[in-house]
Amino acid sequence: QTQEVVGALIAVAGPFTAARATVCNAPLFFVQPEARNSNGADLLLAAYLDWAQARNAFDASLPVLSGHKDVKQVGLWLERNGLAHTGDNFSKRI
């Protein structure tokens, strides 16, 4: 069976001192465009959530870049997978 890379994920876990809890964040979550209608994204997200759970995290967040052409579709997919929309990003193009 051949395997191919369909995406990439970088995640960090650290203390959130105000809540005395561990929080996880995935500042990079990328799936190749040709793999976005496969289960590759689902598997990558499941692996991230399992990783966060193994660290007894209070929560796991995954920001979506503002201006992403598929931001609504990505948001719906994340909600279908149990993530809640909990705010917005503020950014400045440099």
C-alpha positions as CSV (number, residue, x, y, z in Angstrom):
1,Q,0.0,0.0,0.0
2,T,1.4,3.4,-1.0
3,Q,1.1,6.4,1.2
4,E,1.2,10.0,0.2
5,V,1.4,13.2,2.1
6,V,-1.9,15.1,1.7
7,G,-1.4,17.8,4.3
8,A,0.6,19.2,7.2
9,L,-0.2,20.2,10.7
10,I,1.8,22.1,13.3
11,A,0.4,22.2,16.8
12,V,1.5,23.5,20.2
13,A,0.3,22.8,23.7
14,G,1.0,25.1,26.6
15,P,-0.4,26.4,29.9
16,F,-3.2,28.9,30.0
17,T,-2.5,30.4,33.4
18,A,-5.8,32.2,33.8
19,A,-7.7,28.9,33.8
20,R,-4.8,26.8,35.1
21,A,-5.2,24.5,32.2
22,T,-3.4,23.3,29.1
23,V,-4.6,24.6,25.8
24,C,-3.7,23.4,22.3
25,N,-3.5,25.5,19.1
26,A,-2.8,24.4,15.5
27,P,-1.4,27.5,13.8
28,L,-0.8,25.5,10.6
29,F,-3.3,23.1,9.2
30,F,-3.0,22.6,5.5
31,V,-4.5,20.0,3.2
32,Q,-3.4,19.8,-0.5
33,P,-6.3,21.1,-2.7
34,E,-6.6,17.8,-4.6
35,A,-7.0,16.0,-1.2
36,R,-9.7,18.3,0.3
37,N,-12.6,16.1,-0.8
38,S,-10.9,12.9,0.6
39,N,-10.8,11.7,4.2
40,G,-7.3,13.1,4.5
41,A,-8.4,16.3,6.2
42,D,-10.7,14.3,8.6
43,L,-7.8,12.0,9.6
44,L,-5.5,14.9,10.1
45,L,-8.0,16.7,12.3
46,A,-8.8,13.5,14.3
47,A,-5.1,13.0,14.9
48,Y,-4.8,16.6,16.2
49,L,-7.8,16.3,18.5
50,D,-6.5,12.9,19.8
51,W,-3.1,14.6,20.4
52,A,-4.8,17.4,22.4
53,Q,-6.8,14.9,24.4
54,A,-3.7,12.9,25.3
55,R,-2.4,16.1,26.8
56,N,-5.5,16.6,28.9
57,A,-6.1,19.9,27.2
58,F,-8.9,22.2,28.2
59,D,-9.5,23.0,24.6
60,A,-8.0,22.7,21.1
61,S,-8.3,25.5,18.7
62,L,-7.7,25.8,15.0
63,P,-7.7,29.3,13.5
64,V,-8.8,29.8,9.9
65,L,-7.0,32.5,8.0
66,S,-9.1,35.5,7.3
67,G,-9.4,36.0,3.6
68,H,-9.2,32.2,2.9
69,K,-11.3,31.7,-0.2
70,D,-13.2,28.7,1.4
71,V,-13.5,30.2,4.9
72,K,-17.2,29.4,5.2
73,Q,-16.8,25.9,3.9
74,V,-13.9,25.2,6.2
75,G,-15.9,26.6,9.2
76,L,-18.8,24.4,8.4
77,W,-16.5,21.4,8.2
78,L,-14.9,22.2,11.5
79,E,-18.3,22.6,13.1
80,R,-19.4,19.2,11.7
81,N,-16.3,17.8,13.4
82,G,-17.2,19.2,16.8
83,L,-15.3,22.6,16.9
84,A,-17.2,25.7,17.8
85,H,-16.7,29.2,16.2
86,T,-15.5,31.1,19.3
87,G,-14.3,34.4,17.9
88,D,-12.5,36.1,15.1
89,N,-8.9,36.7,14.1
90,F,-7.4,40.2,13.9
91,S,-4.6,40.6,11.5
92,K,-2.7,43.2,9.5
93,R,-1.3,42.5,6.1
94,I,2.4,43.3,6.1
